[in-house]
Amino acid sequence: MKTPPGGFGDGDRVLVPLALAQFICSFAGSNMNVMINDISADLDTDVHGVQLAITIFLVVMAALMVPGGKLTDRWGRKRCFTLGLVLYGIGAVLSAVAPGLPVLILGNSILEGIGTALLIPPVYILTTVHFAAGSRARAFGVISAMGGVGAATGPLIGGLITSAISWRAAFVFQAAIVALIAWMARKIVDPIPADPTRPFDLKGAVLSAAGLVLIVVGILAADDNLWLFLGLIGLGFVVLARFFHTMRTRSDPLLSPDLFRNRTANLGLVTQHVQWLLLMGISFVVATYFQVIHGYSAVHTGLIFTSATAGILVSSLAAGPLTRRFQQRNLIVAGFLVTFTGIVLLLTVRSVAWPGLLVIGLGLGGMLTPSVNVVQSSFPEARQGEISGVSRSVSNLGSALGTAIAGTVLVAGLTDHDYALALVVLAVMGVVGLVGALRLPVTRA
């Protein structure tokens, strides 16, 4: 590990709070899946209302992750990290006392989403600057694995807290973890001084965020109004096209166009996007199906996901050693094939979900780390901060689209047929990730 002036000493003292930050942000994206019935009854809403809150949280993260990464240059990595924790904590407390869905969306979806977009880019940038090349892959592996574990344990921990106390206590739990992270990270030093004169592409930030929001909201509107769906999707692509045009013509764009000229990194980003689309989409669909259709409680639904958690833990821990022995491309391909096997199990054995979820966890957990390694290792150290923001944004957009697309298919009718159709849609979208993985070059970590 690098030790800059005033540095940290022990690497674990740096890695633990950064990994915990990734854990809690991923946890927040999935723990509400098991609270659907409880939140709906308490806040006088329905499944679609809870889906809306979850999806807005994910899309806010995706839309603001790259701008959040760029702000680290102007404000400093540590300052952005701390500000993100503060906003996240306020949002969690506000969610815990929410009297209705609008306040829940403000606290959970908006404030926690903005907080996450500010604190996650510094996680990856600080990891890059404080760990030498030899240990950086392991550090990224730990952080990525904690992200997968957070998403997988969200339903279990959220279900246990909801059943034992209340769904509101799950947000108190998040606030407590954020306070712990802030305390553990208090001595982290940012070795790179902030540059307040660094230009910031505000127009590009607004266009990119607006385009992504329009597309996701359009998907959510698909089951209510076809013309609204088509209009929002079309407008979203027009706005994004304008953003990419601005990116090519500005001297200081939000994203450098040459980031997308690296074929290996582009394919790696595709696999990351689809992995999180599958993870969050399957989590929402299975949790909703067993709660709403079969009447499972929050804790019963959460227990179903223990098999997915176990699968992700086992394969994530094995991913580091495996990347030193096998080609990363082959590990990602194998992960998709194993995940597809799990989806088939969910479709064929609908009354018992744990075997399918276990296999899905093994498949997804085994390819999260290789995909991150492929993308990060495609750029020199000077570009790590920028590509980290793009990587997190792409992953979070996958999470939002997975919840929005599969959730919209399921919520349209909430029947066994809709459940099967939602899983099939996810599997078809997973084929895109598999094709991207097959086109990756043969490399090792």
C-alpha positions as CSV (number, residue, x, y, z in Angstrom):
1,M,0.0,0.0,0.0
2,K,1.2,3.5,-0.7
3,T,1.8,5.7,2.3
4,P,1.5,9.4,1.5
5,P,2.6,12.1,3.9
6,G,0.3,11.9,6.9
7,G,-0.9,8.5,5.6
8,F,-2.7,5.7,7.3
9,G,-0.3,3.0,8.2
10,D,-2.4,-0.1,8.3
11,G,-4.2,-0.8,5.0
12,D,-7.2,-2.5,6.7
13,R,-7.9,0.8,8.5
14,V,-8.5,2.3,5.1
15,L,-10.2,-0.6,3.4
16,V,-12.7,-1.5,6.1
17,P,-14.7,1.8,6.1
18,L,-14.5,2.1,2.3
19,A,-15.8,-1.5,1.9
20,L,-18.5,-0.9,4.5
21,A,-19.7,2.2,2.6
22,Q,-20.1,0.1,-0.6
23,F,-21.9,-2.5,1.5
24,I,-24.5,-0.1,3.0
25,C,-25.2,1.6,-0.3
26,S,-25.9,-1.8,-2.0
27,F,-27.9,-2.9,1.0
28,A,-30.1,0.1,0.6
29,G,-30.9,-0.9,-2.9
30,S,-32.4,-4.3,-2.0
31,N,-33.5,-4.3,1.7
32,M,-36.9,-2.6,0.8
33,N,-37.8,-5.5,-1.4
34,V,-39.0,-7.5,1.7
35,M,-40.9,-4.5,3.2
36,I,-43.4,-4.2,0.4
37,N,-46.5,-5.4,2.3
38,D,-45.5,-3.5,5.5
39,I,-44.7,-0.2,3.8
40,S,-47.8,-0.4,1.6
41,A,-50.1,-1.0,4.6
42,D,-48.4,1.6,6.8
43,L,-48.1,4.4,4.2
44,D,-51.4,3.6,2.4
45,T,-49.7,2.8,-0.9
46,D,-49.3,-0.3,-3.1
47,V,-46.6,-2.4,-4.7
48,H,-46.1,0.1,-7.5
49,G,-45.5,2.9,-5.0
50,V,-42.8,0.9,-3.2
51,Q,-41.3,-0.1,-6.6
52,L,-41.2,3.6,-7.5
53,A,-39.3,4.5,-4.3
54,I,-36.8,1.7,-4.9
55,T,-36.3,2.6,-8.6
56,I,-35.9,6.3,-8.0
57,F,-33.2,5.6,-5.4
58,L,-31.3,3.5,-7.9
59,V,-31.7,5.9,-10.8
60,V,-30.6,8.9,-8.7
61,M,-27.5,7.0,-7.9
62,A,-26.9,6.2,-11.6
63,A,-27.6,9.7,-12.8
64,L,-25.4,11.5,-10.3
65,M,-22.5,9.0,-9.9
66,V,-20.4,10.5,-12.7
67,P,-21.0,14.2,-11.7
68,G,-20.3,13.1,-8.1
69,G,-17.0,11.6,-9.3
70,K,-16.1,14.9,-11.1
71,L,-16.9,16.9,-8.0
72,T,-14.2,15.0,-6.0
73,D,-11.6,17.0,-8.0
74,R,-13.1,20.3,-7.0
75,W,-14.1,19.5,-3.4
76,G,-11.7,16.8,-2.5
77,R,-12.2,13.0,-2.1
78,K,-12.5,13.0,1.7
79,R,-14.9,16.0,1.8
80,C,-17.2,14.4,-0.8
81,F,-17.1,11.1,1.1
82,T,-18.0,12.8,4.4
83,L,-20.7,15.0,2.8
84,G,-22.2,11.9,1.1
85,L,-22.3,10.1,4.5
86,V,-24.1,13.1,6.1
87,L,-26.8,13.3,3.4
88,Y,-27.3,9.5,3.4
89,G,-27.7,9.6,7.2
90,I,-30.2,12.4,7.1
91,G,-32.1,10.6,4.4
92,A,-32.2,7.4,6.4
93,V,-33.5,9.2,9.5
94,L,-36.1,11.0,7.5
95,S,-37.2,7.7,5.9
96,A,-37.6,6.1,9.4
97,V,-40.1,8.8,10.4
98,A,-41.8,9.2,7.0
99,P,-45.6,9.7,7.4
100,G,-46.3,8.9,3.8
101,L,-44.8,7.8,0.5
102,P,-43.7,11.3,-0.7
103,V,-41.5,11.8,2.4
104,L,-40.1,8.3,2.1
105,I,-39.1,9.1,-1.5
106,L,-37.5,12.3,-0.4
107,G,-35.5,10.6,2.4
108,N,-34.7,7.2,0.8
109,S,-34.8,7.9,-2.9
110,I,-33.5,11.4,-3.1
111,L,-31.3,12.2,-0.1
112,E,-29.8,8.7,0.2
113,G,-29.4,8.5,-3.6
114,I,-27.5,11.8,-3.7
115,G,-25.5,10.8,-0.7
116,T,-24.5,7.6,-2.3
117,A,-23.5,9.3,-5.6
118,L,-21.2,11.6,-3.6
119,L,-19.6,8.9,-1.4
120,I,-19.1,6.0,-3.7
121,P,-16.7,7.6,-6.3
122,P,-14.3,8.6,-3.4
123,V,-14.4,4.9,-2.2
124,Y,-12.8,3.8,-5.5
125,I,-10.5,6.8,-5.9
126,L,-9.1,6.6,-2.4
127,T,-8.6,2.9,-2.9
128,T,-6.6,3.6,-6.1
129,V,-4.3,6.2,-4.5
130,H,-3.7,4.3,-1.2
131,F,-3.0,0.8,-2.6
132,A,-0.1,-0.1,-4.8
133,A,-0.7,-2.0,-8.0
134,G,0.1,-5.3,-6.4
135,S,-2.6,-5.0,-3.7
136,R,-5.1,-2.9,-5.5
137,A,-6.8,-5.8,-7.3
138,R,-7.4,-7.4,-3.9
139,A,-8.8,-4.2,-2.4
140,F,-11.1,-3.7,-5.4
141,G,-12.2,-7.3,-5.0
142,V,-13.1,-6.8,-1.3
143,I,-15.1,-3.7,-2.1
144,S,-16.9,-5.2,-5.0
145,A,-17.6,-8.4,-3.0
146,M,-19.1,-6.2,-0.2
147,G,-21.3,-4.5,-2.7
148,G,-22.6,-7.9,-3.8
149,V,-23.0,-9.1,-0.2
150,G,-24.8,-5.9,0.7
151,A,-27.3,-6.4,-2.1
152,A,-27.8,-10.1,-1.3
153,T,-28.1,-9.6,2.5
154,G,-30.5,-6.6,2.2
155,P,-33.6,-8.8,2.0
156,L,-32.5,-11.0,4.9
157,I,-31.4,-8.3,7.3
158,G,-34.3,-6.0,6.3
159,G,-36.7,-8.9,6.8
160,L,-35.4,-9.7,10.2
161,I,-35.5,-6.1,11.4
162,T,-38.9,-5.5,9.9
163,S,-40.4,-8.6,11.5
164,A,-38.7,-8.1,14.9
165,I,-39.3,-4.4,15.2
166,S,-40.6,-2.4,12.2
167,W,-39.6,-1.5,8.6
168,R,-38.7,1.9,10.0
169,A,-36.0,0.3,12.2
170,A,-34.3,-0.9,9.1
171,F,-33.6,2.8,8.2
172,V,-32.4,3.4,11.7
173,F,-30.0,0.5,11.2
174,Q,-28.7,2.2,8.0
175,A,-28.1,5.5,9.9
176,A,-26.2,3.7,12.6
177,I,-23.9,2.0,10.1
178,V,-23.3,5.3,8.3
179,A,-22.3,6.8,11.7
180,L,-19.9,3.9,12.3
181,I,-18.4,4.4,8.9
182,A,-17.9,8.2,9.6
183,W,-16.2,7.4,12.9
184,M,-13.9,4.7,11.3
185,A,-13.0,7.0,8.4
186,R,-12.3,10.1,10.5
187,K,-8.5,9.7,10.2
188,I,-8.5,9.0,6.4
189,V,-6.3,11.6,4.7
190,D,-6.8,12.7,1.1
191,P,-3.3,12.8,-0.4
192,I,-4.4,14.8,-3.4
193,P,-5.4,18.4,-2.7
194,A,-8.7,19.7,-3.9
195,D,-8.7,22.1,-6.9
196,P,-11.6,24.5,-6.6
197,T,-10.7,26.0,-10.0
198,R,-11.2,22.6,-11.7
199,P,-14.0,23.1,-14.4
200,F,-17.3,21.3,-14.0
201,D,-19.6,20.5,-16.9
202,L,-22.9,21.5,-15.3
203,K,-24.8,21.3,-18.6
204,G,-23.5,17.8,-19.3
205,A,-24.4,16.7,-15.7
206,V,-28.0,18.0,-16.2
207,L,-28.4,16.4,-19.6
208,S,-27.1,13.0,-18.6
209,A,-29.2,12.9,-15.4
210,A,-32.3,14.1,-17.2
211,G,-31.9,11.5,-20.0
212,L,-31.5,8.6,-17.6
213,V,-34.4,9.7,-15.4
214,L,-36.7,10.0,-18.4
215,I,-35.9,6.6,-19.7
216,V,-36.4,4.8,-16.3
217,V,-39.6,6.8,-15.6
218,G,-40.8,5.8,-19.0
219,I,-40.3,2.2,-18.3
220,L,-42.2,2.5,-15.0
221,A,-45.1,4.1,-16.9
222,A,-45.3,1.2,-19.4
223,D,-48.1,-0.7,-17.8
224,D,-50.3,2.4,-17.4
225,N,-50.0,4.4,-20.6
226,L,-48.2,3.1,-23.8
227,W,-48.0,6.6,-25.4
228,L,-46.5,8.1,-22.2
229,F,-44.0,5.2,-22.2
230,L,-43.0,5.8,-25.8
231,G,-42.9,9.6,-25.3
232,L,-40.7,9.5,-22.2
233,I,-38.3,6.9,-23.7
234,G,-38.0,8.8,-26.9
235,L,-37.4,12.1,-25.1
236,G,-34.8,10.4,-22.9
237,F,-32.8,9.2,-25.9
238,V,-33.0,12.6,-27.5
239,V,-31.6,14.2,-24.3
240,L,-28.8,11.6,-24.0
241,A,-28.0,12.2,-27.7
242,R,-27.6,15.9,-26.9
243,F,-25.4,15.0,-23.9
244,F,-23.1,12.9,-26.1
245,H,-22.9,15.7,-28.7
246,T,-21.9,18.1,-25.9
247,M,-19.4,15.7,-24.7
248,R,-17.6,15.6,-28.1
249,T,-17.7,19.4,-28.5
250,R,-16.7,20.8,-25.1
251,S,-13.1,21.3,-24.0
252,D,-13.9,20.2,-20.4
253,P,-16.8,17.6,-20.8
254,L,-18.3,15.7,-17.9
255,L,-16.9,12.5,-19.5
256,S,-13.9,12.3,-21.8
257,P,-14.9,10.7,-25.1
258,D,-11.7,8.6,-25.2
259,L,-13.0,6.7,-22.1
260,F,-15.3,4.9,-24.5
261,R,-12.7,4.1,-27.1
262,N,-11.3,1.2,-25.1
263,R,-13.0,-1.9,-26.5
264,T,-12.1,-4.1,-23.5
265,A,-13.4,-1.6,-21.0
266,N,-16.6,-1.1,-22.9
267,L,-17.3,-4.8,-22.9
268,G,-16.4,-5.1,-19.2
269,L,-18.9,-2.2,-18.5
270,V,-21.6,-4.2,-20.4
271,T,-21.0,-7.2,-18.2
272,Q,-21.1,-5.1,-15.1
273,H,-24.4,-3.4,-16.1
274,V,-26.1,-6.7,-16.8
275,Q,-24.8,-8.4,-13.7
276,W,-26.4,-5.7,-11.5
277,L,-29.5,-5.7,-13.7
278,L,-29.9,-9.4,-13.0
279,L,-29.1,-9.2,-9.3
280,M,-31.5,-6.4,-8.4
281,G,-34.2,-7.5,-10.9
282,I,-34.3,-11.0,-9.6
283,S,-34.3,-9.8,-6.0
284,F,-37.3,-7.5,-6.6
285,V,-39.3,-10.1,-8.6
286,V,-38.8,-13.0,-6.2
287,A,-39.4,-10.9,-3.1
288,T,-42.6,-9.4,-4.6
289,Y,-43.9,-12.7,-5.9
290,F,-43.6,-14.5,-2.5
291,Q,-44.9,-11.6,-0.4
292,V,-47.8,-10.4,-2.6
293,I,-48.9,-13.6,-4.3
294,H,-48.0,-16.2,-1.6
295,G,-48.4,-13.9,1.5
296,Y,-44.9,-14.5,3.0
297,S,-43.9,-12.3,5.9
298,A,-40.8,-10.0,5.6
299,V,-38.6,-12.4,7.6
300,H,-39.8,-15.4,5.7
301,T,-39.1,-13.6,2.4
302,G,-35.7,-12.5,3.7
303,L,-34.8,-16.1,4.7
304,I,-35.4,-17.2,1.2
305,F,-32.5,-15.0,0.1
306,T,-30.0,-16.6,2.6
307,S,-29.1,-19.0,-0.1
308,A,-28.3,-16.2,-2.6
309,T,-26.3,-14.5,0.1
310,A,-24.4,-17.7,0.8
311,G,-23.7,-18.2,-2.9
312,I,-22.4,-14.7,-3.4
313,L,-20.2,-15.0,-0.3
314,V,-18.7,-18.3,-1.4
315,S,-18.0,-17.3,-5.0
316,S,-16.9,-13.7,-4.1
317,L,-14.3,-15.1,-1.7
318,A,-13.1,-17.5,-4.3
319,A,-13.0,-14.9,-7.1
320,G,-9.7,-13.4,-6.0
321,P,-7.7,-16.7,-6.1
322,L,-9.5,-17.8,-9.2
323,T,-8.6,-14.6,-11.1
324,R,-4.9,-15.5,-10.5
325,R,-5.4,-19.0,-12.0
326,F,-8.0,-18.6,-14.8
327,Q,-8.7,-16.1,-17.6
328,Q,-11.0,-13.4,-16.4
329,R,-13.1,-13.7,-19.6
330,N,-13.8,-17.3,-18.8
331,L,-14.8,-16.6,-15.2
332,I,-17.3,-14.0,-16.4
333,V,-18.7,-16.3,-19.1
334,A,-19.0,-19.2,-16.5
335,G,-20.7,-16.8,-14.1
336,F,-23.4,-15.9,-16.6
337,L,-24.0,-19.6,-17.5
338,V,-24.4,-20.5,-13.9
339,T,-26.8,-17.6,-13.3
340,F,-28.9,-18.7,-16.3
341,T,-29.1,-22.2,-14.7
342,G,-30.4,-20.6,-11.5
343,I,-33.1,-18.7,-13.4
344,V,-34.2,-22.0,-15.0
345,L,-34.5,-23.5,-11.5
346,L,-36.7,-20.6,-10.4
347,L,-38.9,-21.1,-13.4
348,T,-39.2,-24.9,-13.0
349,V,-39.5,-25.1,-9.2
350,R,-41.6,-22.1,-8.3
351,S,-42.7,-23.1,-4.9
352,V,-39.1,-23.5,-3.6
353,A,-36.9,-20.6,-4.5
354,W,-33.7,-21.3,-2.5
355,P,-32.0,-23.7,-4.9
356,G,-32.3,-21.3,-7.8
357,L,-31.2,-18.3,-5.7
358,L,-28.2,-20.3,-4.4
359,V,-27.1,-21.0,-8.0
360,I,-27.7,-17.4,-9.0
361,G,-25.7,-16.2,-6.1
362,L,-22.8,-18.4,-7.1
363,G,-22.9,-17.2,-10.6
364,L,-23.2,-13.5,-9.9
365,G,-20.7,-13.4,-7.1
366,G,-18.1,-15.2,-9.1
367,M,-18.0,-12.6,-11.9
368,L,-18.4,-9.3,-10.0
369,T,-14.7,-9.0,-9.2
370,P,-13.3,-10.1,-12.6
371,S,-15.6,-7.6,-14.3
372,V,-14.3,-4.7,-12.1
373,N,-10.7,-5.9,-12.7
374,V,-11.2,-5.9,-16.5
375,V,-12.5,-2.3,-16.5
376,Q,-10.1,-0.8,-14.0
377,S,-7.0,-2.4,-15.4
378,S,-7.8,-1.0,-18.9
379,F,-6.8,2.5,-17.8
380,P,-3.6,4.0,-16.2
381,E,-3.6,5.3,-12.7
382,A,-4.3,8.9,-13.7
383,R,-7.7,7.8,-15.2
384,Q,-8.8,5.6,-12.3
385,G,-11.1,8.2,-10.7
386,E,-12.9,9.0,-13.9
387,I,-13.4,5.3,-15.0
388,S,-14.5,4.4,-11.4
389,G,-17.3,6.9,-11.7
390,V,-18.4,5.6,-15.0
391,S,-18.2,2.0,-13.7
392,R,-20.4,2.7,-10.7
393,S,-22.9,4.7,-12.8
394,V,-23.2,1.8,-15.3
395,S,-23.7,-0.7,-12.5
396,N,-26.3,1.4,-10.7
397,L,-28.1,2.0,-14.0
398,G,-28.3,-1.7,-14.4
399,S,-29.8,-2.0,-10.9
400,A,-32.4,0.6,-11.7
401,L,-33.3,-0.9,-15.1
402,G,-33.5,-4.4,-13.6
403,T,-36.0,-3.3,-10.9
404,A,-37.9,-1.1,-13.4
405,I,-38.2,-3.5,-16.3
406,A,-38.8,-6.8,-14.4
407,G,-40.8,-5.1,-11.8
408,T,-43.1,-3.5,-14.3
409,V,-43.7,-6.8,-16.0
410,L,-44.5,-8.5,-12.7
411,V,-46.7,-5.7,-11.2
412,A,-48.8,-5.5,-14.4
413,G,-50.7,-8.6,-13.2
414,L,-49.1,-10.1,-10.2
415,T,-49.8,-13.7,-11.3
416,D,-47.7,-16.8,-11.8
417,H,-47.6,-16.0,-15.5
418,D,-46.3,-12.5,-14.9
419,Y,-43.6,-13.9,-12.5
420,A,-42.4,-16.4,-15.1
421,L,-42.5,-13.7,-17.8
422,A,-40.4,-11.3,-15.7
423,L,-37.8,-13.9,-15.1
424,V,-37.7,-14.8,-18.8
425,V,-37.2,-11.1,-19.7
426,L,-34.3,-10.9,-17.2
427,A,-32.7,-14.0,-18.7
428,V,-33.0,-12.6,-22.3
429,M,-31.3,-9.4,-21.1
430,G,-28.7,-11.5,-19.5
431,V,-27.8,-12.9,-22.9
432,V,-26.5,-9.4,-23.7
433,G,-24.0,-9.7,-20.9
434,L,-23.0,-13.2,-22.0
435,V,-22.3,-12.0,-25.5
436,G,-20.2,-9.1,-24.1
437,A,-18.2,-11.5,-22.0
438,L,-17.6,-13.9,-24.9
439,R,-16.1,-11.0,-26.9
440,L,-13.6,-10.0,-24.1
441,P,-10.0,-10.6,-24.8
442,V,-8.1,-13.4,-22.9
443,T,-6.5,-11.6,-19.9
444,R,-5.5,-12.4,-16.3
445,A,-5.9,-10.1,-13.3
